[in-house]
Amino acid sequence: MRASEVHRALDHISNRFALCQVISQSVRLLHKSGEPMEITVTRALNGVECGKFRGDVVTLVPSVNIASGILFHPGDAL
C-alpha cells in the first residue's frame, strides 16, 4: 500500500517537503513512456527506502538519462 511506502521513506528523509522534492526528481529520471506513473512513483519510493535516492541533487543525476538513453552531464538542463 502506498501509505506504508511513504512512511518507510520518511524514515530516511524526515522532512516531508524534501521527500516530495526527491520523489519528484527521481520520478522524472526513472519514468519510461507507456509505463503507468503509479509504478514509477512506487519505484522512486522504494529507491528512497533502500538508499538509492537521497536528499542531495547530485545523487539523483546519473550520467545517462535512463528513460531515453541520451547522454548528458550534471550541469546540463533536463
Backbone as ProteinMPNN parsed JSONL, in Angstrom:
{"seq_chain_A": "MRASEVHRALDHISNRFALCQVISQSVRLLHKSGEPMEITVTRALNGVECGKFRGDVVTLVPSVNIASGILFHPGDAL", "coords_chain_A": {"N_chain_A": [[0.839, -1.168, 0.0], [0.489, 2.272, -0.707], [0.67, 4.219, 1.364], [2.132, 2.996, 3.434], [4.581, 2.725, 2.141], [5.311, 5.397, 1.843], [5.599, 6.14, 4.537], [7.759, 4.499, 5.273], [9.708, 5.619, 3.63], [9.838, 8.134, 4.777], [11.273, 7.57, 7.044], [13.855, 7.731, 6.177], [14.15, 10.222, 4.928], [13.235, 12.74, 6.691], [11.964, 15.214, 6.469], [9.058, 16.265, 5.037], [8.628, 17.956, 2.824], [11.151, 17.908, 1.583], [11.224, 15.188, 0.968], [9.157, 15.041, -0.938], [10.342, 16.581, -2.97], [12.6, 14.998, -3.623], [11.352, 12.617, -4.467], [9.9, 13.606, -6.649], [11.985, 14.464, -8.381], [13.335, 12.025, -8.783], [11.334, 10.492, -9.988], [11.057, 11.845, -12.409], [13.487, 11.141, -13.553], [13.341, 8.341, -13.677], [11.015, 7.6, -15.081], [9.422, 5.899, -17.752], [8.198, 6.041, -21.053], [4.862, 5.069, -21.67], [4.652, 3.51, -19.424], [2.754, 3.087, -16.468], [2.311, 5.889, -14.316], [2.025, 5.435, -11.604], [3.501, 3.135, -11.062], [6.084, 4.048, -11.499], [6.306, 5.971, -9.468], [6.137, 4.323, -7.235], [8.489, 2.826, -7.598], [10.335, 4.902, -7.203], [9.814, 5.597, -4.514], [10.571, 3.193, -3.289], [13.252, 3.287, -3.969], [14.157, 5.425, -2.4], [13.742, 4.309, 0.088], [15.579, 2.164, 0.128], [17.919, 3.546, -0.012], [18.931, 4.369, -2.429], [18.171, 6.793, -3.594], [18.717, 9.983, -2.313], [18.585, 12.999, -0.307], [20.282, 14.836, -1.574], [20.886, 16.561, -4.583], [22.866, 15.804, -6.372], [23.114, 13.049, -6.149], [20.86, 12.201, -7.468], [21.253, 12.63, -10.174], [22.111, 10.883, -12.88], [24.736, 9.745, -15.161], [23.682, 9.042, -17.55], [20.634, 9.538, -19.195], [18.09, 7.7, -18.042], [15.532, 7.106, -19.073], [15.549, 7.819, -21.83], [18.035, 7.176, -22.796], [19.855, 9.066, -23.571], [22.917, 10.751, -23.462], [24.046, 12.985, -20.962], [25.413, 15.72, -19.076], [25.875, 16.482, -15.554], [25.549, 19.311, -15.237], [23.954, 20.093, -17.342], [20.747, 21.111, -18.633], [17.726, 19.433, -17.81]], "CA_chain_A": [[0.0, 0.0, 0.0], [1.305, 3.473, -0.889], [0.889, 4.921, 2.632], [3.227, 2.353, 4.158], [5.82, 3.052, 1.432], [5.634, 6.786, 2.188], [6.084, 6.166, 5.919], [9.11, 3.919, 5.281], [10.595, 6.613, 3.019], [10.003, 9.214, 5.76], [12.317, 7.168, 7.986], [15.144, 8.1, 5.594], [14.1, 11.666, 4.697], [12.168, 13.078, 7.636], [11.278, 16.432, 6.044], [8.082, 15.887, 4.004], [8.877, 18.756, 1.624], [12.349, 17.352, 0.944], [10.836, 13.898, 0.404], [8.416, 15.318, -2.179], [11.305, 17.029, -3.971], [13.408, 13.847, -4.035], [10.481, 11.719, -5.232], [9.608, 14.269, -7.922], [13.18, 14.404, -9.234], [13.636, 10.646, -9.153], [10.302, 10.046, -10.933], [11.421, 12.407, -13.717], [14.612, 10.374, -14.096], [13.019, 6.923, -13.848], [9.8, 7.313, -15.844], [9.513, 5.427, -19.137], [6.952, 6.246, -21.799], [3.986, 3.907, -21.733], [4.555, 2.874, -18.118], [1.891, 3.871, -15.575], [3.028, 6.769, -13.391], [1.977, 4.845, -10.274], [4.615, 2.199, -10.945], [7.298, 4.837, -11.385], [6.324, 6.57, -8.128], [6.454, 3.231, -6.315], [9.927, 2.558, -7.744], [11.055, 6.015, -6.584], [9.686, 5.439, -3.066], [11.423, 2.072, -2.904], [14.626, 3.757, -4.095], [14.456, 6.215, -1.204], [13.786, 3.394, 1.222], [16.808, 1.356, 0.127], [19.078, 4.426, -0.01], [19.38, 4.687, -3.785], [17.936, 8.227, -3.766], [18.814, 10.725, -1.06], [18.174, 14.386, -0.399], [21.157, 15.711, -2.352], [20.558, 16.513, -6.002], [23.949, 15.13, -7.108], [22.822, 11.615, -6.152], [19.753, 11.922, -8.37], [21.588, 12.89, -11.57], [23.033, 9.896, -13.439], [25.46, 10.22, -16.338], [22.859, 8.715, -18.711], [19.2, 9.665, -18.95], [17.594, 6.321, -18.046], [14.327, 6.956, -19.888], [15.767, 7.944, -23.271], [19.362, 6.701, -23.176], [20.638, 10.192, -24.072], [23.973, 11.168, -22.547], [24.109, 14.393, -20.586], [26.278, 15.987, -17.933], [25.085, 17.016, -14.448], [25.263, 20.735, -15.382], [23.01, 20.319, -18.437], [19.334, 21.179, -18.277], [16.987, 18.197, -18.1]], "C_chain_A": [[0.895, 1.247, 0.0], [1.607, 4.175, 0.426], [2.046, 4.309, 3.413], [4.568, 2.636, 3.479], [6.268, 4.47, 1.751], [6.199, 6.855, 3.6], [7.479, 5.557, 6.028], [10.115, 4.886, 4.671], [10.841, 7.779, 3.976], [11.0, 8.854, 6.85], [13.695, 7.605, 7.492], [15.247, 9.594, 5.311], [12.929, 12.188, 5.528], [11.388, 14.337, 7.254], [10.355, 16.084, 4.874], [8.272, 16.673, 2.712], [10.082, 18.215, 0.864], [12.041, 16.002, 0.308], [10.079, 14.086, -0.903], [9.351, 15.759, -3.29], [12.129, 15.858, -4.505], [12.583, 12.893, -4.881], [10.188, 12.32, -6.602], [10.8, 14.178, -8.882], [13.471, 12.977, -9.683], [12.595, 10.084, -10.12], [10.616, 10.583, -12.331], [12.561, 11.633, -14.361], [14.234, 8.941, -14.45], [11.894, 6.635, -14.831], [10.091, 6.934, -17.295], [8.161, 5.648, -19.812], [6.158, 4.955, -21.844], [3.829, 3.182, -20.408], [3.639, 3.706, -17.232], [2.718, 4.664, -14.569], [3.067, 6.181, -11.986], [3.142, 3.891, -10.043], [5.923, 2.957, -10.764], [7.408, 5.473, -10.001], [6.678, 5.511, -7.09], [7.935, 2.886, -6.384], [10.761, 3.651, -7.086], [10.986, 5.919, -5.053], [10.551, 4.293, -2.558], [12.899, 2.445, -3.0], [15.055, 4.603, -2.911], [14.621, 5.292, -0.008], [15.082, 2.594, 1.275], [18.072, 2.209, 0.043], [19.604, 4.787, -1.38], [19.232, 6.174, -4.082], [17.969, 8.884, -2.392], [18.443, 12.172, -1.311], [19.073, 15.279, -1.219], [20.94, 15.485, -3.836], [21.616, 15.746, -6.796], [23.686, 13.631, -7.194], [21.764, 11.269, -7.195], [20.112, 12.056, -9.841], [22.567, 11.843, -12.066], [23.742, 10.463, -14.661], [24.693, 9.916, -17.623], [21.399, 8.883, -18.325], [18.579, 8.283, -19.12], [16.433, 6.141, -19.012], [14.639, 6.957, -21.379], [17.118, 7.42, -23.729], [20.257, 7.803, -23.714], [21.677, 10.576, -23.026], [23.84, 12.643, -22.22], [24.999, 14.513, -19.369], [25.445, 16.623, -16.836], [24.743, 18.501, -14.568], [24.249, 21.05, -16.458], [21.579, 20.394, -17.915], [18.658, 19.866, -18.667], [15.904, 18.577, -19.013]], "O_chain_A": [[1.944, 1.258, 0.644], [2.713, 4.689, 0.593], [2.854, 5.035, 3.992], [5.585, 2.772, 4.159], [7.461, 4.726, 1.912], [7.18, 7.56, 3.836], [8.303, 6.05, 6.799], [11.252, 4.971, 5.135], [11.931, 8.351, 3.986], [11.525, 9.745, 7.518], [14.602, 7.825, 8.296], [16.326, 10.172, 5.442], [11.773, 12.089, 5.117], [10.248, 14.5, 7.688], [10.831, 15.65, 3.825], [8.097, 16.126, 1.623], [10.039, 18.079, -0.359], [12.543, 15.7, -0.775], [10.33, 13.37, -1.873], [9.175, 15.353, -4.44], [12.331, 15.744, -5.714], [13.06, 12.407, -5.906], [10.226, 11.613, -7.608], [10.632, 13.853, -10.057], [13.817, 12.751, -10.842], [12.937, 9.279, -10.987], [10.461, 9.868, -13.322], [12.599, 11.485, -15.582], [14.751, 8.385, -15.419], [11.821, 5.529, -15.368], [10.901, 7.57, -17.969], [7.111, 5.458, -19.197], [6.719, 3.876, -22.034], [2.958, 2.323, -20.279], [3.738, 4.933, -17.246], [3.708, 4.163, -14.037], [4.03, 6.399, -11.251], [3.705, 3.846, -8.949], [6.772, 2.557, -9.967], [8.494, 5.508, -9.423], [7.442, 5.783, -6.163], [8.572, 2.676, -5.352], [11.787, 3.357, -6.474], [11.989, 6.135, -4.374], [11.191, 4.41, -1.513], [13.71, 1.974, -2.202], [16.198, 4.51, -2.464], [15.526, 5.469, 0.807], [15.626, 2.371, 2.357], [19.178, 1.67, 0.027], [20.634, 5.453, -1.484], [20.084, 6.756, -4.755], [17.342, 8.414, -1.442], [18.031, 12.528, -2.415], [18.674, 16.398, -1.543], [20.824, 14.346, -4.289], [21.288, 15.104, -7.793], [24.002, 13.007, -8.207], [21.771, 10.168, -7.746], [19.332, 11.626, -10.691], [23.746, 11.896, -11.714], [23.39, 11.54, -15.143], [25.012, 10.468, -18.676], [20.973, 8.431, -17.262], [18.547, 7.753, -20.23], [16.357, 5.123, -19.7], [14.054, 6.173, -22.126], [17.332, 7.234, -24.927], [21.319, 7.512, -24.264], [21.357, 10.711, -21.845], [23.554, 13.458, -23.097], [25.302, 13.519, -18.709], [24.419, 17.24, -17.123], [23.715, 18.918, -14.035], [23.725, 22.163, -16.497], [21.25, 19.811, -16.882], [18.965, 19.27, -19.7], [15.117, 17.725, -19.426]]}, "name": "protein", "num_of_chains": 1, "seq": "MRASEVHRALDHISNRFALCQVISQSVRLLHKSGEPMEITVTRALNGVECGKFRGDVVTLVPSVNIASGILFHPGDAL"}
